[in-house]
Amino acid sequence: MIDTVIFDMDGTLLDTLEDLTDATNAGLAAKGYPARSLEEVRSFVGNGVGVLMRKAVPKSASEEDAAACLDAFKAYYAEHWQDKTKPYDGILSLLSALKQRGVRAAVISNKYDRAVTALCEDYFPGCFDAARGEREGVPRKPAPDGIFSILEELGAQKEATIYVGDSEVDMDTAKNAGLVSVGVTWGFRDRKLLKERGADHIIDRPEQILDLIDQAG
C-alpha cells in the first residue's frame, strides 16, 4: 500500500522553464554574455542553479564571472519567479485527491530551499507535509539524503513510498534512495531518456499516479 508520494518540483509540479530562462539570461547579461534559448535552458536544469549557470556561461568564462552571473540570476529570480510559472494541468486536482485519500505528499528539489518553500506556499498551500530544497551541507539530488530526511520526518517507509520526477536526476535519486520511480513525460525530459534511466513507471497525466496507488493495493 502506497501512503506517501514524494515529488520533484520543476518540470514535475510546476512549469518554471520560462522564468528560469529569463533569470538565466538576466544573469548572463550581467557579464555581457549571449542569451540562451528556452530549449538550451531546458537541457541545463535539474542539478541546481549553480550548475545551470555554469552550463549557461561560455566555456571560457572564469569562475569569478560565473559566480557573478549566478548572483545576478538569483537577484532577478527572487523578483520574477512567478511571472510565468504555473502548475501543470491536473496537478492541483491530483494533490487534492491524495489528501482526500490520506496519502502524504512531499517535495524534494535542487532549487534553493527558500524558493521551494515560497512556491509551495503560493501555489500549493496546505498540500504538502514536507518540502526540501537545496540546503548548505546537504548533498543535492541524486544523493538520497534529502529523501531520507523526508522519510524520517514523516515516519514513512520506503516500501510504501513512490518518487515522482521528470528527469534523469530524479530517476537516479529514486534508485539511490531505494524507492519506486515514476517518470513524467510533461516535464523537461522525454520518455526515451526516462526509460533509459530505469524509470519503474512512466506516466503522461498526473491522475495516473492514483492508478499506480490503486494497483499497489
QUIMOPE-V558433 format. One line per field, one symbol per residue. ss: DSSP state (2 for helix, 1 for strand, 0 for the rest). psi: psi as a letter, one per 30 degrees, with the letter a starting at -180 (. if undefined). burial: + if it has 9 or more other ideal C-beta (glycine too) atoms within 8 Angstrom, else -. A space follows every 10 residues. Layout:
BEGIN
ss->???
psi->???
burial->???
END
This chain:
BEGIN
ss->0001111001 0001102222 2222222220 0000000222 2222000022 2222220000 0022222222 2222222222 0000011000 2222222222 2001111111 1122222222 2220000001 1111000000 0000222222 2222000222 1111100222 2222222001 1111000000 2222220000 1110000222 2222200
psi->kkgkkkkldk feekjgeeee eeeefeeeff ggllllleee eefflfglfe eeeeeellff kleeeeeeee eeeeeeeffg fgefklklkf eeeeeeeeee fgkkklkklf kkeeeeeeee eefhkgfkfl kkakkkfkkl kgkgeeeeee eeefhlkefg klkklfleee eeeeeffglk kjkkfgbfll eeeeeeggke kklfkeffee eeeeff.
burial->-+++++++++ ++++++++++ ++++++++++ +-+--+---+ ++-++++++- +++--++--- +---++-+++ ++++-++--+ +---+-++-+ +-+++++++- --++++++++ +++-++++++ --++--++-+ ++++---+-+ ++++-+++++ +--+-+-+-+ ++++++++++ +++++++-++ +++++-+++- --+++-+-+- +++--+++++ -++----
END
